[in-house]
Amino acid sequence: KTEEEKSGMTSAVDARAFSEGLRKVSKVLERSCIPCLNAVFVEVKDGRCTLTGTNLGAWVTLELPAAGDELSCLLGRPKDVERACRHFDGPLELELSEAGQGDKAQLRMKMRCGSRAAEFEALPAEDRPVRPEFEGMYQLTMPTKPLLERVERARYATMKPGQSRRESSSCVQFNGNQVYALDGYRLACDSDPSVVFPAPFLISTDAAGLLKLLDGEQTTLRIGARYVCFQDGIISVMVRRAESRAYDLESAIPR
């Protein structure tokens, strides 16, 4: 180490789990000229490593067991980091250090696993987008696999965001025991009497696609005033609710 390089905090996680976590969380990122929106926030605290990514409309958070010092930073180029971590196996040591002084100070994330090592630039944790406060008004727990299948059955009948003036045309709708989508030309609907959503809501088709990241046996849905959150115990997907009201299919379908 040079004289200008300050010793940092060191933590440890499982290399495979960290790599897989980065892969999943990076799915929410979109190309942006804002550096913090191209990065994954990494925080180690209280024996847990939390990875968070956002495009400001959706937030994906994943937790892993961890050990060692507390640390936090924004890890840029997360897809490159994930590819590098594929070559690691076993305990992965994370060391966050600062090189330089004043305006020239720069954070570095060093990763070591056995005889292999990698080093990446990092951004201060203070630069991260702050996740909005979430207060769930309603809650429902359901099997994950059927939920994902229902969403995919309906999601094809949506337009891409921006293709229509009607916000609902690019949304998947959840209402009663139905998951459905209609873009003005097509209607796709899946009904399941065993699962009744406690309140109707709409989410964009892109946000609905993020639900594929859930892989636990059970998913808990929490519905708030502005956001809905899907959580399987390890990963959570919080997405903004569309402002449009759910379409009343029962009044539109002839009997």
NORJOTA-V659115 format. One record per backbone hydrogen bond with DSSP energy under -1.0 kcal/mol. CO is the residue of the C=O (numbers start at 1). NH is the residue of the N-H. If there is no record, write none. Layout:
co: (CO | CO)
nh: (NH | NH)
This chain:
co: (9 | 10 | 11 | 12 | 13 | 14 | 15 | 16 | 17 | 18 | 19 | 20 | 21 | 22 | 24 | 25 | 26 | 34 | 35 | 40 | 41 | 42 | 43 | 44 | 45 | 47 | 48 | 49 | 50 | 51 | 52 | 53 | 57 | 58 | 59 | 60 | 61 | 62 | 64 | 67 | 71 | 73 | 74 | 75 | 77 | 78 | 79 | 80 | 81 | 84 | 85 | 90 | 92 | 93 | 94 | 95 | 96 | 97 | 98 | 99 | 101 | 102 | 106 | 107 | 108 | 109 | 110 | 111 | 112 | 113 | 116 | 118 | 120 | 123 | 124 | 125 | 138 | 140 | 142 | 143 | 144 | 145 | 146 | 147 | 148 | 149 | 150 | 151 | 154 | 160 | 166 | 167 | 168 | 169 | 170 | 172 | 173 | 174 | 175 | 176 | 177 | 178 | 179 | 180 | 181 | 186 | 188 | 190 | 192 | 201 | 202 | 203 | 204 | 205 | 208 | 209 | 210 | 211 | 217 | 219 | 220 | 221 | 222 | 223 | 223 | 226 | 227 | 228 | 229 | 230 | 231 | 234 | 235 | 236 | 237 | 238 | 239 | 247 | 249 | 249)
nh: (96 | 69 | 94 | 67 | 92 | 18 | 19 | 20 | 21 | 22 | 23 | 24 | 25 | 26 | 27 | 28 | 29 | 37 | 38 | 75 | 52 | 73 | 50 | 71 | 48 | 66 | 45 | 64 | 43 | 62 | 41 | 60 | 240 | 55 | 238 | 53 | 236 | 51 | 49 | 12 | 44 | 42 | 123 | 40 | 81 | 82 | 83 | 84 | 85 | 87 | 88 | 15 | 13 | 112 | 11 | 110 | 9 | 108 | 6 | 106 | 104 | 105 | 99 | 122 | 97 | 120 | 95 | 118 | 93 | 116 | 113 | 111 | 109 | 74 | 127 | 128 | 223 | 221 | 219 | 147 | 148 | 149 | 150 | 151 | 152 | 153 | 154 | 155 | 157 | 163 | 169 | 170 | 171 | 159 | 205 | 203 | 180 | 201 | 178 | 197 | 192 | 175 | 190 | 173 | 188 | 183 | 181 | 179 | 195 | 174 | 242 | 172 | 208 | 209 | 211 | 212 | 213 | 214 | 144 | 142 | 231 | 140 | 229 | 137 | 138 | 241 | 224 | 239 | 222 | 237 | 220 | 63 | 232 | 61 | 230 | 59 | 228 | 249 | 252 | 253)
